[in-house]
Amino acid sequence: MCLGGVMVLHAEPLITLQEADGTDKIKVELLRMEDDVALLRRADGQEFSTPLAYLAPASREEIRATWEKHRKMLDQTLGPLNKALGHELFASHGNIWNEPVRDVAARLGLPRESETPFTSSYRMYAREGHRFAGAGPKTVVAYGDHLGRTLSISVIYSNKGDSLSTVGSGEDHFIENGKEVDRSTLDGAMTYDFEKVSGTLSAVLGEPSEQRMLGQGNRSHPARRWDWNGHSFLLTRVEGEYVGLQVVRADFADGGGRFARVSDAEMRERLKASVVREENGDVFIKDIPMVDQGPKGYCAPATFERAMRHAGVAADMYLLATLATDGGGGTNTGRLYEEVAFTTRSKGGRTARRIELRSLEPSKIRRYIDKGVPVMWEMCSLGLYNETANARTRERAGVKDFAAYAEKIAGEAKKNAPRLEEKDNYHLCMIIGYNEVSRELAVSDSWGPNYTIRWIHVEEAEAVSNGGSYVIDI
């Protein structure tokens, strides 16, 4: 049995491992032990099980002693910590980084929002009375990595974006039926939430340390930090903006909030592999993370989060919204773009740029789509536009004669285009595909899985376009 490997950065107990014949002495992480079989992780992240009988006597004793000490620590704090959080965040082994994110999300009651081969998210917009660490969150999100394991947990409490409520989600967001809440209470709510969460965690984990963390955009913020078993709880209050709690890997917190970067070569291959080409001429990008903006005017932050995560850059819609959104919505997309451009460059080595699309013809769009880069598109999401996109998407699924279909919708588009020139319902969504035969564009909105892909004719799209577009390129 060849173990191989080198030293690792560890969240779990680090032990010396040596085979019974005295060879291959290495350092590994001890993840779990049951019935004299140890689950271990090497420096390259590979996990493997080995019976203790295969190991040298000194390694057997070290594993048993280390696991007993580790279990005592877990037994003393795991139960009280889960109780303080108000949820079973941690299973009996006490490490969410070794778990599928879907299991952690299930314990927290978070429905799946999106799952692709490289990233996943489970998001809940909390109802009145819901509590996490003693205070009432507005949203709770669990993010997963490319292996499906838990990457981080994000909890947002009082924030300026929740000072305005709307009727509902999806297309209903544009119904003007919200009401302004007295924003003078925001500071008081933020103070309460911050101190309540801080007190809850300190009662179990002791007094926090203080450090600065890189946030979204060109900003860093002070954070209170509590560490437990390879996990860091980071509590941040940004004046006039939000109170947030993140649960992240301790080594991520040590690095001040910088994720490991995916190489350009690997990302180019990943993006190119996401492009689908159908026999009917459809070309579109699959596996773009879905982010449901919920009942908020967060179309721009949600769309930027989707594009950033698609390009391998970690992002959080709520935190992006604080950069360029007034209370309740109304994102300044230009300002948000500037902040995102800094984040994509500093965190992921990617380039966010504004592009001018004088025409939305497939021949102008394909240069981005063909390499797996979605176009973030400023437009007016009018009622007729949405009715047409919904009906057209349903209809084309059963089309047999695509040439006849193309001729039919061209006539419809000519009639619809003059009726789609009203400037209202300003929106940001994605162009993710095209069909040169039918002159259609594939569009994706941040309204949940039913809006992953819809189709609209170029003439109709150009009628509602505002001209501004953005890409995160490689």
Stockholm file with secondary structure:
# STOCKHOLM 1.0

chainA/1-474         MCLGGVMVLHAEPLITLQEADGTDKIKVELLRMEDDVALLRRADGQEFSTPLAYLAPASREEIRATWEKHRKMLDQTLGPLNKALGHELFASHGNIWNEPVRDVAARLGLPRESETPFTSSYRMYAREGHRFAGAGPKTVVAYGDHLGRTLSISVIYSNKGDSLSTVGSGEDHFIENGKEVDRSTLDGAMTYDFEKVSGTLSAVLGEPSEQRMLGQGNRSHPARRWDWNGHSFLLTRVEGEYVGLQVVRADFADGGGRFARVSDAEMRERLKASVVREENGDVFIKDIPMVDQGPKGYCAPATFERAMRHAGVAADMYLLATLATDGGGGTNTGRLYEEVAFTTRSKGGRTARRIELRSLEPSKIRRYIDKGVPVMWEMCSLGLYNETANARTRERAGVKDFAAYAEKIAGEAKKNAPRLEEKDNYHLCMIIGYNEVSRELAVSDSWGPNYTIRWIHVEEAEAVSNGGSYVIDI
#=GR chainA/1-474 SS CCCCCCCCCCSSCEEEECBTTSCCCEEEEEEEEETTEEEEECTTSCEEEEEGGGBCHHHHHHHHHHHHHHHHHHHHHHHHHHHHHTSCCSCTTCCGGGSBHHHHHHHHTCCEEEECSSCEEEEEECCTTCCBTTBCCSEEEEEECTTSBEEEEEEEEEEGGGGEECSCSGGGGGSCCCEECCGGGHHHHHHHHHHHHHHHHHHHHCSCEEEEEECSSSCEEEEEEEEETTEEEEEEEETTTEEEEEEEEHHHHHTTSCCCCCCHHHHHHHHHHTEEECTTSCEEECCCCCCCCCSSSCHHHHHHHHHHHHTTCCCCHHHHHHHHEETTEEECHHHHHHHHHHHHHHHHCCEEEEEECSCCCHHHHHHHHTTTCCEEEEEECCHHHHHHHHHHHHHHTTCSCHHHHHHHHHHHHHHHGGGGCCCCSEEEEEEEEEETTTTEEEEECSSCGGGSCEEEEHHHHHHHEEEEEEEEEC
#=GC SS_cons         CCCCCCCCCCSSCEEEECBTTSCCCEEEEEEEEETTEEEEECTTSCEEEEEGGGBCHHHHHHHHHHHHHHHHHHHHHHHHHHHHHTSCCSCTTCCGGGSBHHHHHHHHTCCEEEECSSCEEEEEECCTTCCBTTBCCSEEEEEECTTSBEEEEEEEEEEGGGGEECSCSGGGGGSCCCEECCGGGHHHHHHHHHHHHHHHHHHHHCSCEEEEEECSSSCEEEEEEEEETTEEEEEEEETTTEEEEEEEEHHHHHTTSCCCCCCHHHHHHHHHHTEEECTTSCEEECCCCCCCCCSSSCHHHHHHHHHHHHTTCCCCHHHHHHHHEETTEEECHHHHHHHHHHHHHHHHCCEEEEEECSCCCHHHHHHHHTTTCCEEEEEECCHHHHHHHHHHHHHHTTCSCHHHHHHHHHHHHHHHGGGGCCCCSEEEEEEEEEETTTTEEEEECSSCGGGSCEEEEHHHHHHHEEEEEEEEEC
//
